[in-house]
Amino acid sequence: MVRKMIVRDQVREYLLKQMRAGKLNAGDSVNLAALARTLDVSVTPIREALTQLQQSHVIEAIPNRGFFIKELSHDEAKNLYEIVAQLEVLALEQSVFDEQTITNLRIQQKQIQEAEQPLDRINSYMEFHHLLTKNYRNTVAQQILGDLKTRVFLYEKAFMSDESFYFNSDNQHEAIISAIEDDNLPSAALVLKMNWYLVQDYIEKQLVVL
């Protein structure tokens, strides 16, 4: 049983990494036989991993067709970004920030600004938000947040290639870091929520255009 769980989790992480690398996108099918050959595992743990991701709304199973990366939608984007914003705010308010974490946030923000490729910029952006919340000790909330942000990544990869969008977001990130340095977590939480709603508004407008 332990072995099966380890393989399932490894498959799940592999699929998530493929998404973050831009190799699996919304609407793509997941070929179980090809994946089994690539990972040298049986189809059983692959199905288990896909079922987990289906429960997290990352994967959808279409009868008689197979497993697919779930398509993007306006309604999901609205709900998704609102939930992620609330969870990150909760995590930030319940966290303790030391000097090293603040330094890491500044380094990460610089990486966002210096990223030359859209995918690198988005991954740096997501890592910045991970650093903001990683000290929150609620493991259940962290698991939920991690699953939700996999979906967030797919939205941002699809619509946020325009680097000019990040100018306002950069200012908000700087304000968050400054508030944390001043030990003013309520202000940091407020700007964090504004940051997520800024992204949400942008994504929803792009979806309306489609």
N, C-alpha and C positions, 0 to 999 in steps of 0.2 A: 504493500500500500504506500509506503514512504517513497519507494522508487517511482511509482506511478505519479504521485503528486509532484515530485521533483521534475519529471519529464513534462508533465502538463504545464507547470509554471515556466519551464524553460521555453516551451513552444509559445506560450502567451507572451513572454518577454521578447522573443524573437520577432513575433508579429508586430508588437508595439514599436520595436526598433526599426522595422521596415517602414512603418508609417512615418516615424520621425525623420527617417532618411529620405522621405519622398518617393519610396519605391512601391508603396501601396497607398492608393488614393480613394476618396469617396467614390463609390460605384464599382470599384474593382472587385472581381471575383477572387475567391481563395481556392486554389486547386489543391485539394487534399492529397492526391497521389503525388503531385510534383513536390509538395511540401514535405511529405514523408520521405521522398528520395533525398531531398536537399539536407534534411536534418537527420536522416538515417534512423527514423523512429517509425513505429506502427501508426496506423490511422487513429487508433483509439485515443491516445493522449492529445492528438490534434483536435479531434472532435470535442474533447473535454475542455481544451483551451478556448475553442471557438464558442462553446456554450457559455463559458464564463464571460467572454467578451460580448456575447449576445445579451447577457443579463445587464451588462454595463452600457448597452445601447451603442456599442462601437461596431458590432457585427450584426447583420440580420440574416436569417435563414429564409430563403424563398422556396416554397414547395416545388419539387421536381426540377429545381435549377441549382440549388446549392447555397453556399455561404458567400456573402458579399459584404464589403465595407459599406456601412449604412450611408445612404445619400444624405446630403445636407438639405435643411429646410428652414424657412423663416420662423415657424413656430418653435422648432427645437432650439434655434439660436437664441431666441428671446428667453426661453426657460433656462437654457444651459448657462448663459452668461449671468443671469440673475442669481442662480444657485451658486455658481463658482465665486461670484463676488461676495456673497454672504458668508460662504465657508472660509474664504481667504481672510475676510475681515475678522471673523471669529478666531481663526488661527493666529493672526497677527496680534490681536488684543490679548491673547492668552500666552504669548511667547515672551521669552527673555532674550535680549540682544546684547552680545558682548562686542568688544572692539573688533575682534577678528571677523565676526559676521558682518559688521558694518563695512569693514574693509573689503570683504568679498562682494558685497552689494555694489560698492563703487567700482570695483574691477569689472564686475559683470555688466554694469551699466555702460562702461567704456567699451566693452566688447560689442554691445548692441550698436553703439554709435559708429564703431569702426568696421562692422560687418559689411562686406562687399556684395555678398549674395543674399537674396531674399530668404532662402531656407536657413542660412547661418544666422541671419538677423532674428528670424522667428524662434529658432532654437535658443538663442541667447536671451531673447525676451522671456521665453518660458522658464529658463533656468533662473532668471532674476526673480520671477514669482515663486519658484521653488525655494530659493534662499530666504524669501520673506516668511515662508510658512513652515520650513523644515523643523524648527524647534518646538512646534506644537506637538504635545505628547499624546494626543488622542489618536491611537492607531486606526480605529474604525473610520474616523473622519478623514484621516490621511489617505486611506485606501479609496474611499469614495471620491475624494478630491483628485487623486491621481487618475482614476478612471474617467472622470468628467473632463479633465484637462487633456486627455487623449483626443476626445471629440473636439475640444477647443482648438487643439493644434490643427486638425483637419480643416476647420473653418478658416483659421488664420493663414494656413498654407494656400488655400484656394483664393483668398481675397486680399491678402495684405502684402502684396509684392511691391506696392508703391511706398518707397522709403520716406516720402514727404509726410505720410501719415504719422510717422514716429516722432516728429518734432514736438507736438503737443504731449505725446506720451512721455518723451524724455523729460520734459519739464515736470511732469507729475512724478516720475520716478525720483528725480532730484529732490522734490519736496518731501516725498516719503522718507528718503534717507535722512534728510535734515531733521525731520520731525522725530525720527527714531534716535538720532544723535542727541536731541534735546530731551529725550525721555518723555516725549509727548505722543504716546501711542494712540490716543483718541484722534489727534490730527492726522497721524499717519494712516489710520484706518479710514478716515473720511476721504482722504485723497486716493487711497487704494480703491475704494468703492467708485469714486469718480473715474478712475483710470479704466476699470472694467466696463463701466457704462459708456465711456467714450468709445471703446472698442466695439461694444455691443451695438451702439448706434450706427457705427460705420459698417459693420457686417450686415446688419438688417437692411440698410440702404442698398448694399450691393446685391442682396438677395431679391429685393424688390425689382431692381433693374432686370434681373434674370426672368 
